[in-house]
Amino acid sequence: MLSLWRILWGSKWRIGLTVLCFMFLGFFLTGSRDRTYTAESLLILEDNSASMSSALSRDNSAYANPATAVEVFGARPVIEDVVAQLSLEEDPEFNPFLPREETEPSRLALVIEGLRTRVFGPVEEAEPVDLGADYVSQEVVARVQESVRFLVPPQTSLIHVQATTFDPEKSALLANAVAEAFLNDALRSRLDSVDRVVAQLGDRLVNLRQDFREKEQALQAMKNEAEVVDPTTLRSMATEVTRLKDRREALAQELLTALRLEAEVKDLEGLQASAQAARIAQVPGLQVLRDAVGPDTDNMLAEIQTRRERAQEQSSKLSSSISALEERLTAHSERLLQFNQLEREVEASNEIYEFSQRRLNELSVQADVETAGGRIVFSAHSPQRGNSRGRLRTMLILGFLGMISAVTWILIKQANDQTIRTPSDLKVLLPQAKVVSVPKVPMKGLPFNRKLNLSLLLTTRSTEFSKGIRRLRTTLLSGAPADKSMAVHVASDLVGVGKSLVTLALARSLSYVDKKVLIIIADERGVGVMRLLQGSQVQTGLESVLLGGEDLDNAVIRQKQLGVDLLLNTQEHRTPADLLELDSFKDLLETALQRYDIVLIDTAPVLAAPDAQQVARYVDKTLFVTGCSVSSSDSIEVSLGELFQKGLGSQDVVALYGADGDPQNRQAHYKQKLGVL
């Protein structure tokens, strides 16, 4: 997240400029439009409590729901009525196939039209095309639908009808016409619904009357066909059936008793008289039978047979009587049920018939007083002020799109960027080199108005840039004898990586540790740095010493603010590449090392001029400056290959200018920026 924020914060001016350009584009686009006017009328829906359309039908109140009403508002039939009422087919605003009225455009519209004509040429007038009346009517209705809006406040029955046109009076007429057309359509719909319901009720009433008569006739016929037994008689018959069944059960018990006595009597035949008397005394039934017919077993068997036959005959007669009574009881019960059901159906049909007749009478009366289910609270009036043309909204939307586009472009550019951006990248490319990161000089102001000022190098305030220069100074002085002068070649791969700036800052830092420093500026492209230090073009310099035999002390310039001496390039007759190949340059360097502790030689970029290759032969160390997000791995490898045939030496240093400083400080810095936003 912090890495992404660092990338976007570094490109904040580009993002801001892109957003401003898009917003300015939105300002121009909205300025070229004609001013529109919006009129509004307010409509309230009123649901009738006795809605005729809900009587015996599935049609509820058509416009009780505002959302449903809005759908009806925008329906084509309603808009067609409005188009016919206001003759909008003859209006060029809604009929694009008619010639528009000539209006005086605004100055901004004239400017935009002039730019469009200059870029794309004049617009050719299209030949008239004969279109059908239906197509033209559909197009007019569609444009009217686009110019009308309906707003429904939540949980209310209010509907705001808004119409937007280029004419304030036309907007008011259109809003009122749409509201009135809706009420007329609603009233017409309700009346049509009443007619349908009345017709349905009439047909149903005829069917009910016929059904009632048929059932009444069937009830009378049933009364005439057979006698209908009342429920009391049915209950008496059921009681008699129950009594007969109980009697039949008693006879069945008598038969069982007779069979047992018959078996007992047969057992007595093989016994003696004393045993028979004892057995008869034990069985009560045998004792009663003996008293009745005597002790003879044959007489006993005959009596038992007579009793059994008599019980069987009585049981058979009882079964026949019970079956007959049950059949009569079932038949009378079914007849009574049918009769009761038919009576209830006749009563229900009579009630439905009477209700339908009353409802039909009510609907016939109510049809004369039916309303449209709504009314206009207030009508639209001609607006005095035009709309804002959506300028602010358009500018905000385009500004947001501009920000998204700029961020996307920056991220894509960063993803495809093959340049060196961190000291780790440089360390991977040059594993044996001494790599030092030097952050950028903190300069304020707009990106296009930032200028290098000498005060930025003279400040005593501790910055990430000054810390990086101190690290570079320590690395450069490490391993060098304290009592020996040192010549340092400052080179770079490309133009604009900050080589000369690092040279000046390093020289000032060396002066802080009591080092006498001479800077030989042999870069012919360093005119800006020369003016920064001197203020004007010098007359004597490197060329005067090498060609004219000028003494070094007379040619150098003492920069008191930086605390260093400068030998500048005058560029009078020869280029630095020619001067650095002279043998006198070697003599100059030896003389300078006798008078100064450190001599910094600032040459042109390796890929721009061959100056650096000549100087590399005479120096003790080389400081190779690369630019963060400027130098690539290819440019560094090619430059070092041309500068050193055997590669970097153990004493050479590579500086990455523009890289971030200490990671902890960098993280805290961007967290602070992010927290402020």
BELNOR-V566324 format. One record per helix or strand. SS is the DSSP state (H for helix, E for strand). FROM is the first residue (numbers start at 0). LEN is the number of residues. If there is no record, write none. Layout:
SS_FROM_LEN / SS_FROM_LEN
//
This chain:
H_1_9 / H_11_20 / E_36_9 / H_51_3 / H_65_8 / H_75_11 / H_87_3 / H_106_14 / H_132_15 / E_147_4 / E_157_8 / H_167_58 / H_230_38 / H_272_10 / H_283_10 / H_296_70 / E_373_5 / H_390_25 / E_418_1 / H_422_7 / E_433_5 / H_446_3 / H_453_5 / H_463_14 / E_485_7 / H_498_14 / E_516_5 / H_526_8 / H_541_7 / H_551_4 / E_556_3 / E_563_4 / H_575_5 / H_582_13 / E_597_5 / H_610_5 / E_620_7 / E_631_1 / H_632_11 / E_652_5 / H_662_14
//
